[in-house]
Amino acid sequence: MSRTVATGIQDFEKLRTGRYFYVDKTGFIEAWWKNADDVTMITRPRRFGKTLTMDMMNCFFSIRYANRTELFEGLRVSKDAEMQRQQGTWPVINLSFAGVKGTTCEGTIKLIKKILVRQFSDYPELQTSEKLGRYERKALEQIDESMDDEDAAMSLNLLSTLLEKHYGKKVLIFLDEYDTPLQEAWLNGFWDELLSFIRILFNNTFKTNSSLHRGVMTGITRISKESIFSDFNNPAVITTTSIPYATDFGFTEDEVFHALDEQGFGDKKAEVKEWYDGFVFGGVKDIYNPWSVTNFLKHGVLAPYWANSSGNGLADQLLRHGNKRVKSQFEALLSGKTIEATLNEEVVFSQLGNDSNAIWSFLLATGYLKVVSGPRREESRPFGNPVYTLALTNMEVRNMFYGMVHQWFDQGSYSMSDFVDSMLSGNVEEMNLFMNQIALTSFSYFDTASSQGQTEPERFYHGFVLGLLVEKQNEYLLKSNRESGFGRYDVILQPRDVKKPAVIMEFKVFNKEEGEKKLHDTAVRALGQIEEKRYVTELVDHGIEEANILKYGMAFRGKECLILRG
């Protein structure tokens, strides 16, 4: 008889007492304990079981669950005699920053203070403990949501000290989603302001805390030690490329296929693999996204569950504002190709806005990209960061990005679909209406520099080509030929069905040095290049009649656009 599949449960006790579908990941408890690292930091993409794992750890080790051995009955960890002696014997501080998504520094710190105060309420026995001295009691009384930032940054250190005095045993600290507040801070423009508070909090909690026995931190990204971990005692850092715990987060293919058989979906293995497989942890391939797999088991429908489970604002911002190199590589990824990038698993947020490799490093850490091959060292830079070959993780991720690009151009009365329809029908008047509207409303949307008076038109133009790619991906092959700068940007839409119209577009920026007096001259120059270079040859060679090839010269001057048809 198949177990009931429930989604969204991150409470281990509820999951087990309800006898819901569960893939046994208690082997992590044993592996982590026997590795004996003082502080372990583990990064995995969102919705990969980090929160449930931390709650599982709390249920196993915490003195609050000393008499709840039935929660682990029949699971892997229950078969280890050494681990059974540890079960229910430790004071545990278990907290999560997953919900700390403030839009200001002050609001973010207030949210963190609420979480810190809640940890003290988990141990009401401290209020009457005879083992605490006058100083400890006075310090305990000062803990509330109105405490100053300095007291808040010391609060977990204080709680650890009080618990050790009361129970005569050092504490375990489990912090889930440590980096969520910092990602939001970067997205909302108060990274530097929040950083000093977080650095002091983490230092007092995990470094100078003499009452800490061991700790675990989980997150999506490995934020550079120069940012927040410079005072750390070198915690054991486990990223997506690290070997330890490779199969403890996410589902292996065997686990997925067994679950599909149990739930009556054994005939859907190939489709589920195409949609949700593709993650690689520590060299172990065929790791599946557990959130989407569980939702499929519940609903029986293939859909982008993981991609739509929370906001993708940071990824959207990085790709939308990315320079022409970023957008060109993104175009290759959306086309099913691979790219090469020099990766640094320590995410330096200050570099995200202008370093393409930093962007790809971030997207790998967050699960949107997978490693196809690597690492390898470039001969010219034998001591530099390793080079990896990357691709989009799976169909779910690809569909998410298609939707993201589509939204970039769906902001006015005209959509990208309207533009493409007009283009394929030869309606230049409608094309001009669309392009002038989208350029006017979206130029700054793509170009972060425009607000400072130093626009980079390539950011918009390359984004526009991404829109074309997404809109007609099933019917057309998009080919583009770039030179450095923006001297030439050819785009060809080649129909998969040779009976359909093909399109050649030549982009030009208004240039007085070319003798151009008005934008019309620029568009004429673009059309002239199409004819001079005989761009139709490639399409004709593929069996498309020249009479069925539409030619457009597209001229730009700032946010102004003019399109002529040849």
Secondary structure, DSSP 4 states (H G I P E B T S, - for coil): -PPBP--S---HHHHHHTTB-----THHHHHHHHH--SEEEEE--TTSSHHHHHHHHHHHHBGGGTT-GGGGTTSGGGG-HHHHHHTT-B-EEEEE-TT---SSHHHHHHHHHHHHHHHHHT-GGGGG-TTS-HHHHHHHHT-STT--HHHHHHHHHHHHHHHHHHHSS-EEEEEE-TTHHHHHHHHHT-HHHHHHHHHHHHHHHHTS-TTEEEEEEEESSEE-IIIIITTS---EEE-TT-STTTTSSSEEHHHHHHHHHHTT-GGGHHHHHHHH--EEETTEEEEE-HHHHHHHHHH-----TTTTSS--HHHHHHHHS--HHHHHHHHHHHTT--EEEE--SEE-GGGTTT-HHHHHHHHHHTTSEEEEEEEE-BTTBTTSPPEEEEEE--HHHHHHHHHHHHHHT-SSSS-HHHHHHHHHHT-HHHHHHHHHHHHHHHHHHH-GGGGGT---HHHHHHHHHHHHHHHTTTTEEEEEEE-STTS-EEEEEEESSTTSPEEEEEEEE--GGGT--SHHHHHHHHHHHHHHTTTHHHHHHTT--GGGEEEEEEEEETTEEEEEE-
